[in-house]
Amino acid sequence: MTDAPNARWIHTAVWTGSEMIIWGGTFGGTDLFRDAGRYCAQFTQCDSGLIVNGGFETGSFSPWVIDDTNNPPVVTNINPIDGNYSAFAGGDPPANLCDTGSEPGGDSSFYQQFTVPAGGGTLSFWYSTCTKDVVEFDWQDAYITDSSGTILQTIFHQCTNSPGPINQVVDMTPYVGQTVRLKFLVHQDGFGDLTGMWVDDVELLVPCGTPSPTATPTATFTSTPTATATHTPSPTPTATFTPTPTPTATHTPTATPTATRTPTPTPSATPTPTHPAFFSGEVALGNGVYYLQFPNGTPFGYYSYLTDPRWIYHFDMGYEYWFDANDGHSGIYFYDNASTHFFYTSPSFPFPYLYDFTLNTVLYYFPDTNRPGHYTTNPRYFYNFATGQIITM
């Protein structure tokens, strides 16, 4: 058995449905508060359904868009990667893919446009390639572009001959809320040495059990919580930190995202019975959105509970799965979906200080100084007290 923690008693254990998580307790008089382990740890991801006809089993491209047409891309049943059909760009289709044929000069490409959901997710697709040329003259490319076609990320730029299918994954967290395109392109130079690429099983994966949102929460409300406390942590962390700092800087949190509706928040602490003590004092802003500020004036920020109430979507941190620490300090453990790390924090630790069980160190999560009541996101910035460095996750 792997990842098993050390023997202990008076500890906490939680079964999540896919793994057993054990932390805390004592052994031989030793406090194991910062020691934990997992059994059969895994968090399954599922297809969000946001990319349509990703397997091309309809036998056609729609709703994919054919962009460049030298030669026009095709959906083919010749050497499909999976199922009956795959998409193919380049070569000399429909009959001559990468054997012999007439090689045009120019690009062959297609794309699909979609909006990246809250949390980003993981883009996954399979491809195989063929060529009789080199990358200086022919190439096979995959891109993330914006809605006008400007390249945001080059997934790969190559000229390879790989008949065995290859799985490519891309973290879409940097593009949360953006409308983007996934584009595949093959360029040929017209000298008779064909180059092509098959594509299949294109999916945008998100944690199973989470909804596939059609809009980004940060674009659907405007609120000004009437918080009376005037604290905002803006410490300058040092390597001599102890886990009980007292933040000193101030602000009144005022969330100001671009909005399409303007509900008037009614600050009434309304945690459900299933919400742990960590969320005590949360304010319901309407439309399933909550805001939490701790008694010391530090904001936790904006978040929503998902269908499984142990999952929250924090507007800055992303998807978090919580476990009540039951430690008498309103502490909480988070499984951070973006980093796959486990965190501990509490109102008195205090947040935004987090203990990272994967890195075995205290982190400080930096606020976004341009957005009161929010923290850094895309990327998230943390100060690592073990290394004295600022990191992103």
Backbone torsions as a table, in degrees:
resi	resn	phi	psi	omega
1	MET	NA	130.7	-177.3
2	THR	-99.7	159.4	175.6
3	ASP	64.1	17.4	-179.0
4	ALA	-73.2	135.9	179.0
5	PRO	-78.3	169.3	177.1
6	ASN	-66.5	157.5	177.4
7	ALA	-60.8	146.8	-177.6
8	ARG	-167.1	170.0	169.2
9	TRP	-139.9	172.1	-174.3
10	ILE	53.4	45.4	-179.0
11	HIS	-110.4	178.1	177.6
12	THR	-113.6	137.9	177.6
13	ALA	-135.6	136.2	-179.8
14	VAL	-132.6	131.0	172.2
15	TRP	-98.7	120.8	-174.9
16	THR	-92.4	-5.8	-173.4
17	GLY	105.6	-18.6	178.3
18	SER	-135.8	-9.1	-178.8
19	GLU	-160.8	157.9	173.4
20	MET	-105.1	126.0	-179.9
21	ILE	-113.4	126.9	-177.5
22	ILE	-126.1	133.9	177.8
23	TRP	-151.3	164.4	174.1
24	GLY	73.5	-163.4	-179.9
25	GLY	90.9	-170.7	179.7
26	THR	-137.0	160.1	174.1
27	PHE	-152.7	122.3	178.5
28	GLY	58.3	32.4	-179.7
29	GLY	83.5	0.0	-180.0
30	THR	-94.3	131.1	177.0
31	ASP	-76.8	122.0	-178.8
32	LEU	-106.4	32.3	-177.4
33	PHE	-53.6	-39.4	-175.7
34	ARG	-100.0	23.4	-179.5
35	ASP	-118.5	133.8	-177.1
36	ALA	-153.8	167.4	177.4
37	GLY	-158.5	165.2	-179.0
38	ARG	-131.1	145.6	173.7
39	TYR	-110.8	130.8	177.2
40	CYS	52.5	47.9	-174.5
41	ALA	-71.8	123.0	174.5
42	GLN	-163.9	142.9	174.2
43	PHE	-125.4	108.8	-173.4
44	THR	-74.8	142.7	175.1
45	GLN	-109.5	149.0	-177.8
46	CYS	-127.3	158.4	179.1
47	ASP	-66.9	127.2	179.7
48	SER	-74.8	-19.6	-176.7
49	GLY	79.3	3.6	-178.1
50	LEU	-73.8	-25.9	174.5
51	ILE	-97.9	120.9	-171.7
52	VAL	-99.6	140.1	179.7
53	ASN	58.2	41.5	-179.3
54	GLY	-71.1	-15.9	177.7
55	GLY	-100.1	-3.5	177.0
56	PHE	57.7	23.7	-178.2
57	GLU	-75.9	-4.8	171.9
58	THR	-72.7	-13.0	-176.9
59	GLY	80.5	7.0	179.5
60	SER	-144.0	174.2	-176.5
61	PHE	-84.4	-36.1	-171.1
62	SER	-47.3	132.4	8.1
63	PRO	-92.9	12.6	172.2
64	TRP	-58.9	150.2	-178.3
65	VAL	-111.4	125.3	173.3
66	ILE	-78.3	125.1	-173.9
67	ASP	-103.8	-70.5	179.2
68	ASP	-98.2	145.4	-167.2
69	THR	-126.9	33.1	175.0
70	ASN	-118.9	92.1	-16.6
71	ASN	-76.4	161.8	177.6
72	PRO	-61.9	135.4	174.3
73	PRO	-61.9	155.7	-179.8
74	VAL	-136.0	158.7	165.2
75	VAL	-98.7	122.1	-169.1
76	THR	-128.2	152.3	173.0
77	ASN	-102.9	12.0	175.7
78	ILE	-87.9	116.7	179.9
79	ASN	53.2	49.4	179.2
80	PRO	-65.5	149.0	179.0
81	ILE	-71.9	-42.6	-177.9
82	ASP	-149.2	145.6	-179.8
83	GLY	68.9	-147.2	-176.0
84	ASN	-96.8	-21.4	-173.8
85	TYR	-138.1	152.5	168.0
86	SER	-138.2	159.3	171.9
87	ALA	-83.1	149.8	179.3
88	PHE	-139.4	133.7	176.0
89	ALA	-122.7	148.4	179.3
90	GLY	88.4	-155.3	177.8
91	GLY	58.9	-150.3	178.5
92	ASP	-137.8	66.2	-177.3
93	PRO	-72.4	165.7	10.1
94	PRO	-87.5	-23.0	-173.5
95	ALA	-87.8	-42.7	-174.5
96	ASN	-101.2	98.9	-178.9
97	LEU	-85.3	-65.3	-179.3
98	CYS	-131.8	15.4	179.0
99	ASP	-89.5	-102.1	176.7
100	THR	-118.3	153.2	-179.8
101	GLY	163.1	-171.9	-178.7
102	SER	-92.7	119.8	-179.6
103	GLU	-95.5	118.1	176.6
104	PRO	-79.6	168.3	171.4
105	GLY	-101.8	119.0	179.7
106	GLY	143.0	-164.0	-172.6
107	ASP	-110.7	147.9	172.8
108	SER	-126.0	119.4	-173.1
109	SER	-152.6	159.4	175.3
110	PHE	-151.5	158.8	-178.4
111	TYR	-151.6	163.5	168.1
112	GLN	-131.8	140.5	-178.1
113	GLN	-104.7	139.7	179.0
114	PHE	-156.5	164.5	178.2
115	THR	-102.3	127.8	-177.1
116	VAL	-74.5	126.6	-174.7
117	PRO	-77.2	170.4	172.9
118	ALA	-55.9	134.3	-177.2
119	GLY	92.9	-16.8	174.4
120	GLY	83.2	-61.9	-176.6
121	GLY	81.4	-177.6	-178.9
122	THR	-122.2	120.8	174.5
123	LEU	-78.9	132.1	-179.7
124	SER	-134.5	135.7	172.5
125	PHE	-153.0	161.9	178.1
126	TRP	-114.6	143.3	178.4
127	TYR	-147.9	158.0	170.2
128	SER	-139.3	158.3	-170.8
129	THR	-135.3	162.6	173.6
130	CYS	-150.3	147.1	178.7
131	THR	-164.5	157.3	169.6
132	LYS	-126.2	22.4	-176.0
133	ASP	-133.3	-169.8	179.5
134	VAL	-125.5	163.1	-169.2
135	VAL	-66.8	-18.2	177.8
136	GLU	-67.6	-21.7	-174.3
137	PHE	-120.2	-39.0	176.8
138	ASP	-123.2	153.1	176.6
139	TRP	-156.2	158.8	174.8
140	GLN	-118.6	123.6	-174.1
141	ASP	-127.3	154.3	168.4
142	ALA	-138.1	137.7	-175.0
143	TYR	-135.8	156.9	157.3
144	ILE	-105.3	123.5	178.0
145	THR	-121.8	167.3	171.5
146	ASP	-81.4	-175.9	-174.0
147	SER	-71.2	-10.0	176.6
148	SER	-102.0	-0.2	177.3
149	GLY	97.9	-0.1	177.3
150	THR	-71.2	130.2	-175.2
151	ILE	-70.3	124.5	174.3
152	LEU	-97.0	-34.0	-179.1
153	GLN	-152.7	131.1	170.9
154	THR	-91.5	111.6	-179.5
155	ILE	-70.5	-46.2	170.4
156	PHE	-158.0	152.4	174.9
157	HIS	-137.8	111.1	-169.0
158	GLN	-156.9	171.6	170.3
159	CYS	-142.0	92.2	-172.5
160	THR	-123.9	163.3	176.5
161	ASN	-121.9	86.5	-173.6
162	SER	-126.2	85.8	-178.0
163	PRO	-66.7	-27.0	177.1
164	GLY	-73.3	133.1	-176.6
165	PRO	-64.3	143.9	-179.0
166	ILE	-119.6	133.5	176.2
167	ASN	-92.3	125.2	178.8
168	GLN	-114.2	131.9	176.9
169	VAL	-123.1	148.6	-177.9
170	VAL	-138.1	127.7	175.2
171	ASP	-74.3	120.5	-177.0
172	MET	-97.2	7.8	-179.4
173	THR	-55.0	-38.5	-178.7
174	PRO	-64.0	-12.3	-173.1
175	TYR	-114.2	19.2	-178.9
176	VAL	-53.4	130.0	177.3
177	GLY	82.7	-9.2	-178.6
178	GLN	-90.1	147.5	170.9
179	THR	-90.2	116.9	-173.0
180	VAL	-128.2	170.9	175.1
181	ARG	-123.1	141.1	167.1
182	LEU	-100.3	118.5	-173.3
183	LYS	-123.1	136.5	175.1
184	PHE	-116.2	135.3	-174.2
185	LEU	-143.0	138.2	170.4
186	VAL	-122.9	131.0	176.6
187	HIS	-110.6	134.3	175.6
188	GLN	-126.1	150.8	-173.0
189	ASP	-100.9	1.0	174.4
190	GLY	82.1	15.3	-177.5
191	PHE	-102.3	13.9	171.9
192	GLY	91.7	-0.4	179.0
193	ASP	-106.6	99.6	-167.9
194	LEU	-68.2	146.9	174.9
195	THR	-135.9	138.0	-179.1
196	GLY	-150.8	175.1	179.7
197	MET	-154.7	130.1	171.6
198	TRP	-94.6	146.3	177.9
199	VAL	-135.4	141.2	-178.7
200	ASP	-157.9	165.1	173.3
201	ASP	48.6	56.2	179.4
202	VAL	-86.5	124.9	-177.8
203	GLU	-141.5	152.1	166.4
204	LEU	-109.3	111.4	-174.3
205	LEU	-93.1	138.8	175.8
206	VAL	-134.1	163.8	178.9
207	PRO	-56.2	133.5	179.7
208	CYS	-60.7	141.8	179.0
209	GLY	90.0	-6.1	176.9
210	THR	-98.2	148.4	-179.0
211	PRO	-71.0	161.6	173.8
212	SER	-99.4	89.7	-172.6
213	PRO	-64.9	147.5	178.3
214	THR	-100.6	-4.1	177.4
215	ALA	-146.5	156.0	179.3
216	THR	-86.0	125.8	-175.6
217	PRO	-53.7	-32.9	-175.9
218	THR	-71.4	-5.1	179.7
219	ALA	-109.7	14.9	-172.9
220	THR	-125.6	10.6	176.6
221	PHE	-159.4	158.8	170.7
222	THR	-131.2	128.3	-179.2
223	SER	-145.0	153.6	173.5
224	THR	-130.2	92.1	178.6
225	PRO	-57.5	135.8	-178.1
226	THR	-89.3	62.9	179.0
227	ALA	-76.9	136.5	-179.6
228	THR	-96.7	-21.0	177.4
229	ALA	-69.9	150.5	-175.4
230	THR	-127.9	56.3	179.0
231	HIS	-118.2	137.9	168.2
232	THR	-140.0	120.8	179.4
233	PRO	-69.5	123.4	172.2
234	SER	-138.5	55.5	-175.7
235	PRO	-74.3	158.5	169.0
236	THR	-102.6	97.7	-172.9
237	PRO	-64.2	146.4	173.7
238	THR	-129.9	162.1	-176.2
239	ALA	-68.9	-4.2	-179.4
240	THR	-98.1	13.7	-178.1
241	PHE	-57.0	139.2	166.2
242	THR	-112.4	152.6	-169.8
243	PRO	-71.4	24.4	176.3
244	THR	-137.1	54.1	179.0
245	PRO	-72.8	159.6	175.0
246	THR	-115.8	105.6	-179.3
247	PRO	-60.7	150.4	-174.3
248	THR	-123.9	-22.2	-175.8
249	ALA	-76.0	166.7	-171.6
250	THR	-128.4	156.2	166.9
251	HIS	-173.5	162.1	169.0
252	THR	-107.0	115.9	-174.1
253	PRO	-63.1	129.0	177.3
254	THR	-138.2	98.9	-179.1
255	ALA	-71.7	128.0	-176.3
256	THR	-131.5	49.9	174.7
257	PRO	-72.4	158.9	175.5
258	THR	-61.2	135.5	-169.2
259	ALA	-130.1	159.1	173.0
260	THR	-117.7	-6.8	172.7
261	ARG	-149.3	158.3	-172.2
262	THR	-132.8	73.6	175.9
263	PRO	-66.1	148.7	176.6
264	THR	-92.8	111.3	-177.3
265	PRO	-64.6	142.1	176.2
266	THR	-115.0	93.4	-174.1
267	PRO	-59.2	95.5	175.7
268	SER	-136.4	115.6	-175.6
269	ALA	-62.4	113.8	-173.6
270	THR	-131.5	51.4	175.1
271	PRO	-67.4	139.9	176.0
272	THR	-75.1	164.7	-179.2
273	PRO	-59.8	-22.1	-178.2
274	THR	-87.3	-6.5	179.8
275	HIS	-82.2	131.7	-176.6
276	PRO	-72.8	171.5	-176.2
277	ALA	-60.6	-25.4	179.5
278	PHE	-54.5	-34.8	-175.3
279	PHE	-91.0	8.6	178.3
280	SER	-57.8	133.4	-178.9
281	GLY	92.4	2.0	179.2
282	GLU	-64.0	146.4	-177.1
283	VAL	-111.8	125.9	177.5
284	ALA	-80.4	121.2	-178.3
285	LEU	-98.1	-4.1	-177.1
286	GLY	99.3	158.1	178.9
287	ASN	58.8	28.9	177.1
288	GLY	79.1	6.6	-178.2
289	VAL	-98.4	135.9	178.1
290	TYR	-120.7	155.7	173.0
291	TYR	-130.2	135.9	-179.3
292	LEU	-128.7	127.9	171.3
293	GLN	-126.4	132.0	-176.3
294	PHE	-77.1	162.3	-179.4
295	PRO	-56.4	-26.2	179.1
296	ASN	-81.7	4.1	178.0
297	GLY	92.8	-5.9	-179.2
298	THR	-78.7	128.0	177.5
299	PRO	-78.7	137.0	164.6
300	PHE	-83.1	-35.2	174.0
301	GLY	115.2	-158.0	-173.0
302	TYR	-105.8	140.9	-177.4
303	TYR	-161.4	166.1	175.2
304	SER	-133.6	148.5	172.3
305	TYR	-87.7	138.7	178.5
306	LEU	-90.7	-176.2	-177.9
307	THR	-56.2	-45.4	168.4
308	ASP	-83.2	108.3	-171.2
309	PRO	-63.7	-11.8	175.2
310	ARG	-75.0	-17.5	172.6
311	TRP	-91.4	130.6	168.0
312	ILE	-119.6	154.0	168.9
313	TYR	-109.2	107.8	177.7
314	HIS	-87.6	130.0	-171.0
315	PHE	-63.4	-15.5	178.5
316	ASP	-114.2	-43.1	-177.0
317	MET	-77.5	-31.4	-177.0
318	GLY	100.9	-152.4	-178.3
319	TYR	-74.9	129.0	178.6
320	GLU	-133.7	133.7	176.1
321	TYR	-107.2	122.4	-169.3
322	TRP	-104.9	151.6	171.3
323	PHE	-131.6	127.7	177.5
324	ASP	-68.0	124.9	-178.5
325	ALA	-73.1	-22.3	179.8
326	ASN	50.6	43.1	-174.9
327	ASP	-105.2	6.8	-179.0
328	GLY	79.0	1.6	179.8
329	HIS	-121.4	19.2	-176.2
330	SER	57.3	29.3	-178.9
331	GLY	-72.8	159.9	-178.5
332	ILE	-146.2	147.4	172.2
333	TYR	-107.6	134.7	175.9
334	PHE	-115.3	133.7	162.3
335	TYR	-90.9	115.7	-175.4
336	ASP	-89.6	110.2	-173.8
337	ASN	-63.8	-33.8	-176.5
338	ALA	-67.5	-39.4	-176.2
339	SER	-105.1	-13.7	-172.8
340	THR	61.6	25.4	175.5
341	HIS	-97.7	159.1	172.1
342	PHE	-104.3	133.7	179.4
343	PHE	-117.0	153.4	165.8
344	TYR	-123.4	140.7	172.6
345	THR	-157.3	173.1	176.6
346	SER	-161.4	167.7	176.6
347	PRO	-61.4	-24.0	-177.7
348	SER	-107.5	0.1	179.2
349	PHE	-63.4	-41.3	-2.9
350	PRO	-111.5	155.4	168.0
351	PHE	-54.8	138.7	14.9
352	PRO	-89.5	23.0	169.0
353	TYR	-81.4	135.8	-177.7
354	LEU	-132.5	140.5	169.9
355	TYR	-95.8	121.9	-177.9
356	ASP	-96.6	113.2	-177.6
357	PHE	-73.8	-21.4	177.9
358	THR	-77.0	-44.1	179.2
359	LEU	-86.9	-12.0	-178.0
360	ASN	55.1	50.2	-179.9
361	THR	-156.2	165.6	172.7
362	VAL	-86.0	137.1	175.3
363	LEU	-116.6	152.0	170.4
364	TYR	-116.4	122.2	-177.9
365	TYR	-90.2	116.1	-172.1
366	PHE	-74.3	133.0	172.5
367	PRO	-68.0	158.9	172.5
368	ASP	-90.3	106.4	-175.2
369	THR	-66.5	-16.2	179.3
370	ASN	-90.1	-9.4	-178.0
371	ARG	-136.3	89.3	-179.1
372	PRO	-54.2	138.2	-179.1
373	GLY	86.5	-0.3	-179.0
374	HIS	-121.7	164.6	176.7
375	TYR	-120.0	165.6	-177.0
376	THR	-61.4	144.3	-180.0
377	THR	-151.9	147.1	177.9
378	ASN	52.1	58.4	6.3
379	PRO	-95.9	167.9	172.8
380	ARG	-90.0	131.7	-179.2
381	TYR	-104.4	134.2	178.6
382	PHE	-131.3	146.6	170.3
383	TYR	-97.1	124.2	180.0
384	ASN	-95.2	111.9	-175.5
385	PHE	-72.7	-19.1	179.3
386	ALA	-75.0	-36.8	-176.9
387	THR	-104.9	-15.5	-176.5
388	GLY	72.5	22.3	-177.5
389	GLN	-119.2	155.3	171.4
390	ILE	-89.1	128.6	-178.5
391	ILE	-123.0	165.3	174.2
392	THR	-120.0	148.0	176.8
393	MET	-146.0	NA	NA
